[in-house]
Amino acid sequence: MSVADWIVLGGTLIGIILYGIWKSRGQKDMAGYFLDNQSMPWYIVLLSIIGTQASAITFLSAPGQAYTDGMRFVQYYFGLPLAMVVICIAFVPIYHKLKVFTAYEYLEGRFDCKTRTFTAILFLVQRALSTGISIYAPAIILSSLLGWNIYWTNVIMGGLLIIYTVSGGTRAVSYTQTLQLVIIFVGMFLAGWMVVHLLPDGIGFNDALQVAGKMNKLNVIVTDFDWKDKYNIWSGLIGGFFLALSYFGTDQSQVGRYLTARSVTESRIGLLMNGLVKVPMQFLILLLGSMVFVFYLYFRAPVFFNEAQLNKVDGPTLQHLQSEYNGYNQIKQEQVKALSGAIRAKDNAGIASAEEKLNQAEADAMKVRTTAIDYIKKADPAADTNDTNYIFLHFVVNNLPKGLVGLLIAIIFLAAWGSIAAALNSLASTTVIDIYKRQFKPTAPDEHYFKASRWWTFIWGLFCIVVAQFASKLGSLIEAVNVLGSLFYGVILGIFLVAFYCKRIGGTAVFWAAIVAEILVIIVFISNIVSFLWLNAIGCLLVIVLAWMIQLLQPSHDKVVPVQSGCSE
Amino acid sequence: MKEDKPPLLPQWWQWYALVIGWLLLLIGAFYLFTKVYS
């Protein structure tokens, strides 16, 4: 990186930390620390929701996903707007009415303490591991591409944000997320503009779209149904709906965002606006990945984007592979020019011919790439052979002008910080409210819990960095986070849906149903029967059906009368 | 924490219809996008 890049990177990160510390002023109690005394307007809630969901993985992995698999990943988000509507109708009014700090507080009032504690523990396990991956994912990419030490990169990625998250709580988290997102959107727009600008003279955005379409990179909608296909419209709408419903409705890292709103109306508008903007936002990020694919048709793509791994192959073999790969790159460059010329001339025969030759060259290049991956595996059996997450940053580091590289790397940090800070805040609130205060110290003064909240934010921050130090070999990291979420979210959602809509089912029934359902979901996942998105729907339905059956088998005196309030001490 | 009327639109269900309608519009536009460029 150049001096200009270091200045931009350092200036941006220090600026965010100082802004976070400045926003931390005046925190005195738990209501301020975890809810900001419910004072947030809807647009801060909206940006905080987006900033919590969109981690660094979103901005690194999604363009790489489009590069390798086309744009169909966007379908994964189709269930999100539907989930926003359901949450606004069913979840938001209850949480606000009961004035809860966490979503799990509600479960003790409705069921019992053990169900609340079990659900809180499921959340803590899932969120802590996911946050560790959220630290590791961008850190390993930056360390590989820029030669940074992975352990120190993990520490900076997960550590600096602890300063303002510990001191400022949810207020610092939300306001820094807002500023971070503004910088992220500006940076991503500049990257998108640059990738089109860097295409050869005479090749514009529309030409690039035409070429990407012919290479099957603009396959946004896939209507074929397949249980094992990860991304089609059906898994996106149904599986994505259950995942989004569970994530936004029951995951404290998101619930904690809209609980800070000054009214039910502000919470709802924040969530509904998220339903309006999220799908187009993901579409644009994926489109950027498709444009990077077109860029590498015109200019030489590396055999493998993670060059640190590629360099493990011995010299002569690597030279031979690169020479063979460059030969196919040459053909690709010629044929992509022929293809765009034929498209402009509306020469159908020319289009078909160039398309066939281009696809053939691409297939041949892929064979060389597969051979290279085999050599990497031979050289180092523990090597990471998935380079999806490296594609976008490889483009940034090698092609963007000085200063902009620094800004894009700063964006990776900021995106990571936004989601990690919200996660630490939610881990601390769940630990203090649902475990520590409920189980161990129910009658201490508020000041004690306030201090405990700061300590637990710090402790969870350290724990997630430790998880990051051990995370590796997880394939596409955006998928790893989503798979991990899908293992737990369905069951957690099932518990909440029973709480809201099955008034005859009591705590014991739902508790055992949740345990059995979680075991079954893990068995289904290990058996690889269905794609991971379906685990959300399966887990949710299993809890509902099993709880209903167990309740029927129970003696009538064990039926629980629903309680309409939370369980604040 | 009182529940007020929504901004811009008279009823909440109209907001919900807007979000679902927008999703359907996007899916339709993406379908056309896929067809046109493939």
Interface residues (C-beta under 8 A of the other chain):
Chain A: Q38 V74 F78 P81 L82 M84 V85 C88 I89 P93 H96 K97 K99 L209 Q210 A212 G213 K214 N216 L218 N219 V220 I221 I233 S263 V264 T265 R268 I269 L272 G275 L276 V279 P280 F283
Chain B: M1 K2 E3 D4 K5 P6 P7 W12 W15 Y16 L18 V19 I20 W22 L23 L26 I27 F30 Y31 F33 T34 V36 Y37 S38
